[in-house]
Amino acid sequence: MKINLQYLAIVGVLSLIGLAPAARAASLQVTAQIPFDFVVNNQKLSAGEYNLKSLSQSAILLQDEDRQQTVIVLAHSAESNSNPEGAKLVFNKYGDQYFLSQIWPGFSDSGQQLPESRLEREVMHGKAPQHISLLLGKSGTMEISKK
């Protein structure tokens, strides 16, 4: 009986450790005012207010405020070496085209990296992107930071 209780305790702790990244990813919920048209997963989306929400550890839902434009994208986790500066979206910019690249919720050093789409690979042609960060301010608006 004592061995069974120890076994259950160990399994319980390991389960909680395994669920921690999933719980952190599932808690992503960001609203962003994006001031330019952009591409996600080969879909062109218009400028406007978008809600971003994790559906699972790797699936993210992007939906405009009118629910007319909806995209579900599969992403993988990304880690930052610096302290989070707040919630932000990072776009790769080539000429006048923007591609959503990363989503950072702002409450941890973990974020989501979106894969390059076929359209982005066609546009880049060996060019290095300009990285545009939209930082979520306290008022719910986004501030643009170019790097």
Secondary structure, DSSP 4 states (H G I P E B T S, - for coil): -HHHHHHHHHHHHHHHHHHHHHHHHHT-EEEEEE-S-EEETTEEE-SEEEEEEESSSSEEEEEETTSSSEEEEE-EEEE-SS---SSEEEEEEETTEEEEEEEE-SSSSEEEEPPPPHHHHHHHTTPPPEEEEEEEPTTS-EEEEE-
